[in-house]
């Protein structure tokens, strides 16, 4: 934690303020998240999107963030996920408001206009500059939990050839993070809910010498009073056996049965899954035409005082209040039980097109640390083959 400090130098007291934080930082150790106090961390998250008018950055209005943070805290959330931010804007007020409420922030690096083009994929200098600018903007906040290097880039069973691009993006961004001397804020990926692809994708992105730091799986199959078997969550759990990085549900909250009862949360945070999964993020905060929201605002506004939606909000709050897994304290966590290197999956006809550990289309950028007089270089490079 960081606190207000007073320096004494040459017999004179010099007061200076730094960002006063209440939250320990989060890092990856093996297949789990831990805070800097040594406690295992489980994500109780909500997608924080106030408007569907893209691009939209919800972390620039301090007053709005403060109102929402108060209610999110009462809900029991400890994390929000933000799809779109503007790296050029000032996020200090909102990040401080969420920090004060005990809430971490997961930031998507792509935007509707700056993301990998599925039809004509290329990991370009422009995308690299856009993504690293966002890393620059958020790396100084203690409550930045992580970055998503991609979101549903593979969105159907025919797109698995895009996987090496996802991995290349993550590796280049990790090299940038290290070269800049930033805190090792985890960089991961959020995967679409495609049952046939998930096992190979999650393993591929974590296999070999380097890869993503965490894997977020979208899962909307638990609807109403379902079960592990009926929803397929038993297969998500089974396929996470032996996984070597943290895995969690990055979007969930099926709304085909109203009001939502969030029975999946009992499974995710309970004994059925919490030894392999590190929590879940519920879709979503504000009510839009898709009818997934937990709160509404007056009229058609996307700002103001949030009003809990009867049923959904109270049901999730009730669920979370009884689900408090403690996990494994860091001193008791035997990292030797985690497979250090996963084997990369082989190609499979009509399912997975990437055969093993292929070369990657990394940019291999030299990273100049502008935060100090030192410089660091990354020499990773590769071309896409296989």
N, C-alpha and C positions, 0 to 999 in steps of 0.2 A: 504494500500500500504506500501511497505517497502522501506526505503530510506537509503542512506549512513549516518551513525551516527558517532558522535565523543563523546567519553566518557571523562569526566574530573574526575580524581581520585587522591587524595592525592596531589593536586596541579599540577599534570602532565597530559598532554593531550595525550591520547592513541587513535590512529586512528585504526579502524578496519572496514573491508568491509564485508557486507552481500550481498546476491543476490539482486540486484536492480531490482525491478519489476515495471511494468507499469499497471498491471491489478488488479482490485479488485477480491477477491476470490468469488466463486459461492457456494451457499448452497441451500438446499431445505427447503421451508416453505409451509406447506400444499400441494397444488397441483401445485405449481409453483416453478421455479428457481428464485432466487434473487441474485444480486451481493452485495458485502459488502457496497456499497454506497446506497443500498435500491431500486435499479432499477430492475424491472422484466427483466429476461434474456431469450432471444429467441435464440435457436441454429440455426445458418446458417453454416452448416457443409459440409465437404467433406471427404470421405473415403480416407485416405492418405496411399496408397500402391504403392510402386515403382517397386516391382517385385513380380511375382507369384511363384517364387522359394522359397518355404517354408522350414524351418522357415527363416524369413527375418525381421530384425529390421530396420525400416527406420529412427530411431531417434538417430543414432550414428555418422552420417556424418554431422558435423556442417556446412561445406561449402555448402553441398547440401541442408540442411534444410534452410539455409539463403537465397539461391536462390529461393527455392520454397515458403518460407514464404512471400517474397516480392510479388510474383505473386498471391498467395492466398489472400493477403491483397487487392490487386487491384481488385480481383474478387468480394470481399465483404464478404469473409468467416470470421467467428469469431471462428470456431471450426474445428478441424480435429479429425477423428476417426482412431486409429491405431489397426490393428488386432493382431499383434504379436510383442512382445518386448523380449529382453534378459535382465533379471533382473541384471545380473552380469556386464553389460556394463555401460559405463558412458554416461548419457543422458543430462548432464548439458548444453552443447553447443547448442544442438537442442532445448531443452526446453526454453532456454534463447532467441534463435532466434525467436521462435514462440511467446513468451511472448512480445518481442519488437515489433512484428507485430500486436499485439492485438488479438492473437489466442490462444484459450484454447485447451486442449488435452483430449480426451476420450480414455481410454486404455482398450482393451480386455485382460482379465487375462489368458484365456486359450490359448494354442498353438496347432498346429496340432498334436504334440506328447503328450501333457499334457492337456487333457480335459476329461470330463465325458464320459465313454464308454456307448453308447446307448444300445448295445447288452448285456452288463454285467455291469450294473450301480453300482458304489460304490464310495462314497465320502471318499477318503483315506487320510492318513497322507501325502503321497507323493504329492498329488494334493494340499492339504492345504499348505504345505511348499512352493510349486511352486507359488501358488497364493499370499501368504503373502509376499514372497520375492519381487514380483512385486509391491505390495502395499508399502513395505519399500522403494523401489527404486524411487517411484514417489510421495510419500506423502509430500516430502519436497518442491515440486514446487508449487508456488502459482497458476499457470495456469493449474494444473491438475483439470479438470472439474469433472471427475468421472471414475468409473471402471465398466466394464461389467463382471459380475460373470459368465455369460454364453452367448453363441451365437448360436441360432437355435438348442439347444439341442433337443427340440421337433421339428422334421422336417417333420412329416406327421401326419395324423389324428389318427394313431395307437400308438402314443408315449406319450399320456398324463399321463401315470403312472410315467413318469420321473419328473413330476412337483414338488413333494416333495423334490427331490434331489436338484433341482434348488433353492428352498426356503431355504433348509438347508445350502447350500453353502453360500448364501447371509447372512444368520443370523450368521454363524460362522465367516465370514469375517468382518461383522459389529462389532461383539464382539472383534475381534482382533484389529480393528481400534480404538475402544474405549479403550481397555486395554492398547494399546501402547501410548495413549494420542495424537494421530494424529488429525489433523483437520478433521471435519466430512465430508470428501469427499464422495459424494453419491456413492452407490453401487447398480447397477441395472441389468437388463436383456434385451437382444435383441432377439425378437421373429420372427420366420419365418412367411412368408406371407401365413397363412392358415386360411381362412375365418371362417371355422366351429369351430376352436379351440380358436381363439383370445379372444372372450368375456370372456370365463371361465378362460383362462390362465391369462389374465391381472388382473382379479379380485382375483383369487386364490393367486397369488404371492404377492398381497397387502392386503389380508384379515387377520383377526384375530389379535393376540397380537403383531406380528412382521412379517416383510417381507422385500421385496426390497425397495429401496429408489426412484427408477424411473423405468418406463417401456418404452422400445424402440421397436416400431413396424416396421418391414420391410413391405414395400408396393410398389409394382411395377405395380399396376393396372391402373394408370393414364397414358395413352399413347396418344401422339399427342394432338389434340384438343378435349379432353374429357370434362366431366362435373362431378360434385359431384355425381350425380346419376349413370351415366354410369360407372364410375370408382369404385363405391362402397365406396368412401371416405365419403359419407353421412352416411354410416353405421358405419365407424370408429368413426366419430364424435358423432353419436348418442350413441354408446356404451361406450363412455368416459364420459357420463353424470354422475355426482356425484362421479367421480373417485377421490381418496384421495391422490394421489401422482402425480408428473409430468409425463406426457406422451408425446412422440414425435415420429416422423418418423425417425427410426435409419438407414434405407437405402431406397432410392427411386431413380427414374430415368429411367423409361422404355425406351428402345432403339429400339423398333420395328418400330417406325416412326423416320426417320432421316431428318434433324438434330433434336435433341431434343429441344423442346421449353419450357419445364419446367412449364407448366401451373398449375401443382399441387402446385407449390410454391405460386401462387396467392391465392389459397384456404387456404393453411396451414398458411400463414402469414397474410392473410386478415380476414375480419369479418366473413367469413364462418366457420373458425375453431380456430382462435387464442385465443379465450377465454377459450379453453380447451386444445389445443395442444401447446407445447413449442418449436416448430421449426422442422427442418428436416436436414438430412444428405444425400447429393447426392453421388451416386456411379458412378464413382470414379475418382481419380486424374489422374494417368498415364494410357495411352492407352495400353491395352493388347489385346490378341486374342478375348476376349469377346466383344470388341468394345464399351466399356462404358466410355472411358477416356475423360478427359477434356484437357489434354496436351500430347505432345509427347516429346521424347528426340532423339538426333541424332542417326540414325541407329537403332541398336537393344539394345542400352544402356538403362539402367534404371537410369542413372545419367547424370549430365551436365546441360545445360541451358534448362529450360522447354519452349516449344513453344505452345501457345494456339491453340487448334483445332478450325478452323473456324466454326461458327455455334454454336456448343455446348457451348464453353466457353463464347462467346459474348452474347448468348441468356440467359445463367444463370446470367451473370454479369448484363445484362439489367433488368432482373426480380428482382434480389435482390436490385438493386439501388432504386427501387420504393417501396419496401416493408420494411417499418421500423416501425413495431408495437411498441408502448410504453408500452402497458399493464397496469398493476396496480402498482403504487408505494407501497412499503412495508408498509408505515404508513397508507395507505388507504385500505390495504388488510385485510378483516375480516376473520380470520381463523375459526371463528365459523360457517361459511357457508360451510366448508369442513367436510364431514363425517369422524370422527376420526377412526372408525373401520368399515370395510366392512364385510358383511356376506360372508362366504366361500361358493362357489357354490356346490350344490349337484351333485352326479354322474348322468349321463344321458346316456342311452343305445346308444352305437356306436359312441358317441361324446366325453364324458368326464368321465374318469374312477375314479377320486379321489372324495370321498364322504365327503365333509365338511372339517373341520379342523383336519386332521389326524396327528398322531405323526410323527415327522421328524427324519431322520437319521443324526442328527447333531453330531459333534465330541465332543463338549463341552470342548474344549481345555482350559487349564489354560494359561493365557496370562501374561508373565513376561515383564514388561516395561523396556527394556534395555536402554531407553533414559533418565532414571532418577533412583533414588534409590528406587522408589516405585514400587509395583507390583499390578496387578489387575487380578482377576480370573473370568472366565465365567463358570457358572455351567449348562448351557443349554445342554440337552442331550435328545435323543429319539431314538426310533426304528421305522422303517417304517411299518405302519399297514394300513388297510383299503383298 
